[in-house]
Amino acid sequence: MKKIGFLFDLDGTLINSQDSVVHSWVTMANEAGIPLEALAGHHGIPAEQTLRKVLVGRDEAEIQRWVKRVTDLEIEDVDGTDAVPGALELLAELTDREIPWTIVTSCTTDLAIARTRAAKIPMPANSVTFDQVSRGKPFPEPFILGADRLGLQTDLCWAIEDAPGGVTSAKDAGCIVAGVLTTHTREELPHADHHLEHLNQLLGKAGL
């Protein structure tokens, strides 16, 4: 049997950070004069890419200022950030069985560290964060880099995602994609190869 690995998205997949995300983005949007409805549909997309879309016409320095502002707000506000049910047990089993896995997230490194610490989720040294790629999700680079860091081809990697942009990123990278139904419905993740109601279904789907 060929060795396979697992590439996990972070927010909405391994951790629940929704309260922090909402508080931080609403605060920043009000300060920046961004209509809240303009932010809809951007879950799973890096903050910088989202802000470039909603701040069209503003200069680079201002865009970067708001990127820093929302990231700082999110790092400061990790109250209520916790592990998704089954996440800690799943990662412990993969580690115990020496099945390779890592995290592939749209968070910056500092934000990923803050959130994994708050949720008591281990963050591997070979995790992929937004500041380590040239183009984040929905582009395929993050998952290509994640597979490379596991020493595997992308077609031997399962990507576990909760958002449409992440599913697109992983599919275009050539991964097998399991959509975990924490923040989106099955109908909203039609391109995933598998759907999970709970993380404890993953190893069975993968034949492990």
N, C-alpha and C positions, 0 to 999 in steps of 0.2 A: 504494500500500500504506500502511495506517495505521501511524503510529508506535507502537511498543510499548515497554514498559519491564519491568524485572525487579526484584523485591523478594525479597531473600535473607534467610532466617533465618540465624542465626550458628552456634550450637552444634549440632554434628551435621550441619550443611549445608555450611558453609564451613570450619569448624574442628573438630578433634577435641579436646575438653576433658574427656573422660570421666574420666580419672584425677583431675583437679583437682576435678571435681564430686563424685565418690564420696568422696574423702578429706575434703573440706570438709563435706559433709552428714553423713557418719558421725560426724565429730568433734563437730559441732554437735548432732546428735540424741542422742549419748551424754551430752553436757553438759546438754541440756534434758530428758532423760528421755523422748524420743520413741522408740517402738518402730520399728526400721528397716523393718519390713514396712509401716508406715503411709505410708512415703515412696514406695512402689512406684507406678508409673503416672503420675508427675507430671513426667516429662521434657518440656521445652518450655513449662512453665507458670511464670510469674514466682514468685520465692521468696516474696514477701509473700502471694500468693494461695494458694500451697501451705501455708504455715505457718498461715494463717487456718483452713484446713481441718483440719489435724492438731493444732492447739492450741485447739480449740473449748473455751470455758469459761475460758480464761486472759485476763487483762486486757490492754488495749491496750498499755500500757507494756512488758509482758513480751513480747508478740508482736513489737513493734518492736525490742526488745533482741536477740531471736534473729534477726530479719531482718538487722540490722546485723552480728551476729556471723558468720552464714554468708556474707554478702557480703564482709566483711573477709577471712575465710579464703580465699574463692575468688580475691580480688584478689591476695593474698599468694602463692598457690600456682598458678603458671602453668607449672611444670615439666612438660614433655611435651606442652604444648599446641602443636599444629601444624596446618598447612593440610590439609584433606581433599584427596586426590589429584585434580588437575585444577582446583582452585579458583583458584589464582593465574593459570593460563593463561587460564581462562574470563573472569575479571574484566579481565585485560589486553586480551583481544580485544574485549570489550564497550566498554572505554574507548577503544581504538584506533579502533573503528568508530563512536564517538560514539553508542552505544546506551545510553539512560539506565538506571541501576541504582542501588540503594541497599540498605542493610541494615535489616531490621526484626526486632529482637531482644527477648527477654524479660529480657535483662541490664539492669542499671542502666548509666548512661553510663560511670561509672568502671570497672566490670567489663568492659564491651565494649571500652573503650580498652585495658585491660590484656591482654585475650585477643587482640585483633587485633594488637597490637604483638608479642606473644609468637609468634604464628603468621605474622607478616609479611604480614598481610592488610590492604589499604587500607581505612580506615573513612571513608566520605564524610561531609562536614559535615551533609548532610541525612538522616543515619541516624535511625531511630526507636528509642528505648530505652524501657524500662519507666517511667522517671521522667518521661517526656514525655506519657504518656497517663493517662486516668482509670481505665480498665480494660484490663488486658493480655489476651493470649491466654488462653483460647479466644474471647474477645470480638473483634468485627471492627475495633474502633477502630485498632489498630496498623497494619493494612494499608490502611485508608481514609486515614490520615494519610500513610503512605508513598507511596501513589499521588498524593496531593495535592502532596507535596513534589517529585515528578517532573513535576508539571504534567499528569498524565494521569488519565482516568477509570479506575476500578478494573477495568472489563472489558477494558481494553487493557494490563493488567499481569499478568505471570506471577509467581506467588508460588512460591518454591522452599522446601520444608519437609521436615523429617524426622520430625515428631512429630504424633500425632493432634490435639492441641490447636491446633497451628499450622495444620494443614490446615483444621480447623473455622473458625478465625479468618479465614483467607484466603477460604474458600468463602463464608462469610457476608458478607464484604466485597464479594464479586462478582468476585474475581480468577479467572484461570485457574490451577489449582494443579498443580504438578509435585511429586510425592513422591519424594524421593531416598532410596534404600533403604540408608541407612548405620546407622541405629539401630533401625528397624522394618521389618517385612516388608510386602510388597504387600497381604497379607490384613489387616494392621493399619492400613493407610491406604486403606480402600476408597473413600473419598469424593474422593480425588485424581483429577483429570482425566487425568493421565499419570503414569507411574512411570519413574524413572531408576535404572539400575544404576550409572551413572557420570555425573559432571557434564558430560563431553564429549558426552553425548547431547542436552543441552538445546537448543542452537541448531538442531539438525536437527529436533527435535520442534516448535520454534517457527517453522519454515520459514525460518530465517535461515542 
